[in-house]
Amino acid sequence: MPFTGQKVKVKTGSLPEFAADVYPVVAANNYQPLFLIKEYLRMKDKENKQVIHSRVQSVKDRINQAAIRAGRDPLDVELICVTKQACPEEVLVALEDGACLAIGENRVQDALRKQEFLRQHLDPDRFNRLRWHMIGHLQTNKAARALEIFHTIQSVDSKRLAEVLSRRMRELNRSVDILLEINISRETGKYGFEIEAAEESAREIKNLPGLNVRGLMGMAPYVAAPELARPFFAALYEIFSRLKQEWKSEGQFTELSMGMTNDFDVAVEEGATMVRVGSAIFGEQS
């Protein structure tokens, strides 16, 4: 790249380390050629893309290994890329080469912003193949908007919310896939149906028009070691298995969403069909 002669003044302490090696005189005088700054940013962008690609592949490898350990088909487990900590550009990178087709978001507004960005940067076929999952707490006053942009509402945590969703679906004369969130950790600060009421609540909600109850979702408590989350996942799997057997003839109750960055390997071993992973792909929130 030819030297353009353009210079910008920056503090020496903010220069990339390699600048002082390649341009000692320029760096020593607190100046930096503009092209070098641009080249550095290009290199960092490429490096960041490689990191995200590597992390996605690592997560998928761990899912495959966990499934094999449990005697399961790895193809039966879907990776939901949780993008609440990621900027739209990072999400785009994670979607490259079809590495991830399912996106999990916690907030309606964040999903809208990322959808608009991706619509502009993906060809229509690829964009339309994406599946959006609402995984955060959904307030009833935002339910109608959520139904416009999400394919699946994983966090149906009360009968009242289910009724609001059902009423809106009747108005639109269509249906939506949902999962029922179960508070498997029994923590008072978390949303979800109580374990003891989970099956009866599922039966009641299943009869609401416009809702396709596809399965259950749960979140284990944060524990020091992933293995400590196993009993919580096992308990949710038991509930899921009973309901699946009860509704076997219909063939729609098939999804068990459990496991996140800290414990998804164990969740797969315990029967998860979906894992919700964000930090292991996009890094911890700063």
C-alpha positions as CSV (number, residue, x, y, z in Angstrom):
1,M,0.0,0.0,0.0
2,P,1.6,3.3,-1.1
3,F,2.2,6.0,1.5
4,T,-0.4,8.8,0.9
5,G,1.4,11.4,3.0
6,Q,-1.7,11.9,5.1
7,K,-1.0,12.1,8.8
8,V,-3.2,12.4,11.9
9,K,-1.9,13.3,15.3
10,V,-2.5,10.8,18.0
11,K,-1.0,10.2,21.4
12,T,1.9,7.7,21.3
13,G,0.3,5.6,24.0
14,S,-2.7,4.9,21.8
15,L,-0.7,3.7,18.9
16,P,-0.7,0.0,18.0
17,E,2.5,-1.6,19.2
18,F,3.6,-2.6,15.7
19,A,3.5,1.1,14.6
20,A,6.5,2.0,16.8
21,D,8.4,-1.0,15.3
22,V,7.7,-0.2,11.7
23,Y,7.6,3.6,11.9
24,P,9.9,4.6,14.8
25,V,10.4,8.1,13.7
26,V,6.7,8.7,13.0
27,A,5.7,7.2,16.3
28,A,8.3,9.0,18.3
29,N,6.9,12.3,17.0
30,N,3.4,11.4,17.9
31,Y,2.3,11.2,14.2
32,Q,0.9,8.2,12.4
33,P,0.2,7.9,8.6
34,L,-3.6,7.6,8.1
35,F,-3.2,4.5,5.9
36,L,-1.5,2.7,8.8
37,I,-4.5,3.4,11.1
38,K,-6.8,2.1,8.4
39,E,-4.7,-1.0,7.9
40,Y,-4.6,-1.7,11.6
41,L,-8.4,-1.4,11.8
42,R,-8.7,-3.8,8.8
43,M,-6.4,-6.3,10.5
44,K,-8.4,-6.1,13.8
45,D,-11.7,-6.5,11.9
46,K,-10.3,-9.7,10.2
47,E,-9.0,-10.9,13.5
48,N,-12.4,-10.4,15.2
49,K,-14.2,-12.3,12.4
50,Q,-11.8,-15.2,12.8
51,V,-12.4,-15.2,16.5
52,I,-16.2,-15.4,16.1
53,H,-15.9,-18.1,13.5
54,S,-13.7,-20.1,15.7
55,R,-16.0,-19.7,18.7
56,V,-19.1,-20.8,16.7
57,Q,-17.2,-23.9,15.5
58,S,-16.0,-24.7,19.0
59,V,-19.6,-24.5,20.4
60,K,-20.9,-26.7,17.6
61,D,-18.0,-29.2,18.2
62,R,-18.9,-29.3,21.9
63,I,-22.6,-29.9,21.1
64,N,-21.6,-32.8,18.8
65,Q,-19.3,-34.3,21.4
66,A,-21.9,-34.1,24.2
67,A,-24.6,-35.6,22.0
68,I,-22.3,-38.5,21.1
69,R,-21.4,-39.1,24.7
70,A,-25.2,-39.4,25.4
71,G,-25.8,-41.7,22.5
72,R,-27.7,-39.1,20.6
73,D,-27.7,-37.8,17.1
74,P,-25.9,-34.3,17.1
75,L,-28.3,-33.2,14.4
76,D,-31.1,-33.4,17.0
77,V,-29.6,-30.4,18.8
78,E,-30.1,-26.9,17.5
79,L,-27.8,-24.0,18.4
80,I,-29.6,-20.8,19.2
81,C,-27.1,-17.9,18.9
82,V,-28.0,-15.5,21.7
83,T,-27.2,-12.0,20.4
84,K,-28.1,-9.7,23.2
85,Q,-24.5,-8.8,23.9
86,A,-23.5,-8.6,20.2
87,C,-23.7,-5.7,17.8
88,P,-25.4,-6.3,14.4
89,E,-22.0,-6.6,12.6
90,E,-20.9,-9.4,15.0
91,V,-24.2,-11.2,14.4
92,L,-23.7,-11.0,10.7
93,V,-20.3,-12.6,11.1
94,A,-21.7,-15.5,13.2
95,L,-24.3,-16.2,10.4
96,E,-21.7,-16.5,7.7
97,D,-21.5,-19.8,5.8
98,G,-24.8,-20.9,7.5
99,A,-23.0,-21.6,10.7
100,C,-26.1,-20.5,12.7
101,L,-29.6,-20.0,11.4
102,A,-31.4,-19.5,14.7
103,I,-31.1,-16.2,16.7
104,G,-32.2,-15.7,20.3
105,E,-33.0,-12.2,21.5
106,N,-34.2,-10.9,24.9
107,R,-35.8,-7.7,23.8
108,V,-38.2,-6.7,21.1
109,Q,-36.4,-3.5,20.2
110,D,-33.0,-5.1,20.0
111,A,-34.4,-7.8,17.6
112,L,-35.9,-5.1,15.4
113,R,-32.7,-3.2,15.1
114,K,-30.7,-6.3,14.2
115,Q,-33.3,-7.6,11.8
116,E,-33.2,-4.3,9.9
117,F,-29.4,-4.5,9.6
118,L,-29.4,-8.1,8.5
119,R,-32.1,-7.5,6.0
120,Q,-29.8,-4.9,4.4
121,H,-26.7,-7.1,4.4
122,L,-28.0,-10.6,3.5
123,D,-29.6,-11.7,0.3
124,P,-33.4,-12.2,0.7
125,D,-33.2,-16.0,0.7
126,R,-30.7,-16.2,3.5
127,F,-32.5,-13.6,5.5
128,N,-35.8,-15.4,5.2
129,R,-34.2,-18.7,6.4
130,L,-33.3,-17.1,9.7
131,R,-35.5,-18.1,12.7
132,W,-35.9,-15.7,15.5
133,H,-36.6,-16.8,19.1
134,M,-37.8,-14.6,21.9
135,I,-36.0,-15.9,24.9
136,G,-36.3,-13.0,27.4
137,H,-39.2,-12.1,29.7
138,L,-42.0,-10.8,27.5
139,Q,-44.3,-8.2,28.9
140,T,-47.9,-8.5,27.9
141,N,-47.9,-4.9,26.5
142,K,-45.2,-5.9,24.0
143,A,-46.7,-9.2,23.0
144,A,-48.3,-8.0,19.8
145,R,-45.1,-6.5,18.5
146,A,-43.1,-9.6,19.4
147,L,-45.5,-11.7,17.4
148,E,-44.7,-9.7,14.3
149,I,-41.0,-10.4,14.4
150,F,-40.4,-13.7,16.3
151,H,-41.1,-17.2,14.9
152,T,-41.0,-18.8,18.3
153,I,-41.7,-17.4,21.8
154,Q,-39.6,-19.5,24.1
155,S,-40.4,-17.6,27.3
156,V,-44.1,-18.0,27.8
157,D,-43.9,-17.9,31.6
158,S,-47.6,-17.4,32.7
159,K,-51.1,-18.3,31.7
160,R,-51.9,-14.6,31.4
161,L,-49.2,-14.1,28.8
162,A,-50.4,-17.2,26.9
163,E,-53.9,-15.8,26.8
164,V,-52.7,-12.5,25.4
165,L,-50.7,-14.2,22.7
166,S,-53.7,-16.5,21.9
167,R,-56.1,-13.5,21.6
168,R,-53.7,-11.7,19.2
169,M,-53.3,-14.9,17.1
170,R,-57.1,-15.2,16.8
171,E,-57.2,-11.7,15.6
172,L,-54.6,-12.4,12.9
173,N,-56.1,-15.8,12.1
174,R,-52.8,-17.6,12.4
175,S,-50.7,-19.5,15.0
176,V,-47.3,-19.2,16.6
177,D,-44.9,-21.7,18.1
178,I,-44.3,-21.3,21.8
179,L,-42.3,-23.0,24.6
180,L,-43.4,-22.9,28.2
181,E,-40.8,-21.5,30.6
182,I,-40.4,-23.6,33.8
183,N,-38.6,-22.2,36.8
184,I,-36.5,-25.3,37.4
185,S,-34.1,-23.4,39.7
186,R,-37.0,-22.4,42.0
187,E,-35.4,-19.0,42.4
188,T,-37.8,-16.3,43.4
189,G,-36.2,-13.7,41.1
190,K,-36.8,-15.8,38.0
191,Y,-39.8,-16.1,35.8
192,G,-41.6,-19.3,34.8
193,F,-44.2,-21.8,35.9
194,E,-43.5,-23.6,39.2
195,I,-42.4,-27.2,38.6
196,E,-45.3,-28.7,40.5
197,A,-47.8,-26.8,38.2
198,A,-45.9,-27.2,35.0
199,E,-47.8,-30.2,33.5
200,E,-51.3,-28.9,34.4
201,S,-50.5,-25.5,33.1
202,A,-49.2,-27.0,29.9
203,R,-52.4,-28.9,29.4
204,E,-54.5,-25.7,29.9
205,I,-52.4,-23.6,27.6
206,K,-52.4,-26.3,24.9
207,N,-56.1,-25.8,24.5
208,L,-55.8,-22.1,23.7
209,P,-56.3,-21.4,20.0
210,G,-53.5,-20.0,18.0
211,L,-50.7,-21.4,20.1
212,N,-48.6,-24.4,19.1
213,V,-47.1,-25.6,22.3
214,R,-43.9,-27.1,21.0
215,G,-42.0,-27.9,24.2
216,L,-40.4,-26.5,27.4
217,M,-37.7,-24.1,28.3
218,G,-35.7,-23.8,31.5
219,M,-32.7,-22.1,33.0
220,A,-30.5,-23.8,35.7
221,P,-29.2,-21.6,38.5
222,Y,-25.7,-20.3,38.1
223,V,-23.4,-22.9,39.7
224,A,-19.7,-23.2,40.3
225,A,-19.3,-26.2,38.0
226,P,-21.5,-27.3,35.0
227,E,-22.0,-30.8,36.5
228,L,-24.0,-29.2,39.4
229,A,-26.6,-28.1,36.9
230,R,-27.4,-31.7,35.8
231,P,-30.1,-32.4,38.4
232,F,-32.1,-29.3,37.2
233,F,-31.9,-30.4,33.6
234,A,-32.8,-33.9,34.5
235,A,-35.9,-32.7,36.3
236,L,-37.1,-30.6,33.4
237,Y,-36.4,-33.6,31.0
238,E,-38.7,-35.8,33.2
239,I,-41.6,-33.3,32.8
240,F,-40.9,-32.9,29.1
241,S,-40.9,-36.7,28.6
242,R,-44.2,-37.2,30.3
243,L,-45.9,-34.5,28.3
244,K,-44.3,-35.7,25.1
245,Q,-45.6,-39.2,25.7
246,E,-49.0,-37.9,26.6
247,W,-49.2,-36.0,23.3
248,K,-47.2,-38.5,21.2
249,S,-49.9,-39.0,18.6
250,E,-49.9,-35.3,17.7
251,G,-46.1,-35.2,17.1
252,Q,-45.7,-31.5,17.8
253,F,-44.3,-31.5,21.4
254,T,-40.7,-32.0,20.5
255,E,-38.5,-29.2,21.8
256,L,-36.6,-28.9,25.1
257,S,-34.6,-25.7,25.3
258,M,-32.1,-25.7,28.1
259,G,-28.4,-25.0,28.6
260,M,-26.4,-21.8,28.1
261,T,-22.7,-20.9,27.8
262,N,-21.8,-22.2,31.3
263,D,-23.6,-25.5,31.1
264,F,-24.9,-26.4,27.6
265,D,-22.7,-29.5,27.4
266,V,-24.5,-31.1,30.4
267,A,-27.9,-29.9,29.0
268,V,-27.2,-31.8,25.8
269,E,-26.3,-34.9,27.7
270,E,-29.6,-34.6,29.6
271,G,-31.8,-34.3,26.5
272,A,-31.8,-30.7,25.3
273,T,-32.9,-30.2,21.7
274,M,-32.0,-26.5,21.8
275,V,-29.2,-24.7,23.6
276,R,-29.0,-20.9,23.9
277,V,-25.4,-19.7,23.7
278,G,-24.2,-16.2,23.6
279,S,-21.0,-15.4,25.6
280,A,-19.1,-18.4,24.3
281,I,-19.6,-16.9,20.8
282,F,-19.5,-13.1,21.2
283,G,-17.6,-12.8,24.5
284,E,-18.5,-11.6,27.9
285,Q,-20.3,-8.3,28.2
286,S,-17.9,-5.6,29.2
